[in-house]
Structure formats: C-alpha cells, structure tokens
Amino acid sequence: MTRESDSNEPAADAARAVGRGLLWVVIAVVVVLEMFLIGPLGLIIVIPALLAIWFAVGFTAGGPAAGA
C-alpha cells in the first residue's frame, strides 16, 4: 500500500518527510535519556505519553482547517 502525496509540490513532500524523520529522532533521544534519568519503570509513563502525543498529532494534521 502506497501513500499518495497531499500536494503536488516536491518541496512540501520533502519537508514533511524530514519533519517526520526528525520527530522519530527526537522520540528516540527522549526514550534513551529517560532510561538513564528515570529508569526502566519510567517507560510506563513516557511511552503512553508519547503515543498519546503521536495520535493527537496524527488526528489533527491535515484536517479540514489545514491550509486555512
């Protein structure tokens, strides 16, 4: 299953891809730092919080008001 582009502009698609990649890098850094600072039990708090943020961003991105 391939995902079609929302726009016809390659620059916008590239910027979106870079933004998503940067988001994954930030998430990985946060999880690694959290493991050292809080410990493994802190993952019980951090992972659900990151998932909630990820779902919230996914539901709001590209909605009816996008580009308005």
PESULTA-V739335 format. One record per residue. N is the residue number from 0. OMEGA is omega in whole degrees, -180 to 180 (999 if undefined). BURIAL is 1 if it has 9 or more other ideal C-beta (glycine too) atoms within 8 Angstrom, else 0. Layout:
n = {N	N}
omega = {OMEGA	OMEGA}
burial = {BURIAL	BURIAL}
This chain:
n = {0	1	2	3	4	5	6	7	8	9	10	11	12	13	14	15	16	17	18	19	20	21	22	23	24	25	26	27	28	29	30	31	32	33	34	35	36	37	38	39	40	41	42	43	44	45	46	47	48	49	50	51	52	53	54	55	56	57	58	59	60	61	62	63	64	65	66	67}
omega = {178	-179	-180	-179	177	-177	178	-177	180	180	179	178	179	179	179	179	178	178	178	178	178	178	179	177	179	179	180	179	180	-179	179	179	-180	179	-180	-175	-174	-179	-177	-179	176	177	178	179	-171	-175	177	178	178	177	178	178	-179	178	179	179	180	-180	-177	-178	176	180	-177	-177	-178	179	-179	999}
burial = {0	0	0	0	0	0	0	0	0	0	0	1	1	0	0	0	0	0	0	0	0	0	0	0	0	0	1	0	0	1	1	0	0	1	1	0	0	0	0	0	0	1	1	0	0	1	1	0	0	1	0	0	0	0	0	0	0	0	0	0	0	0	0	0	0	0	0	0}
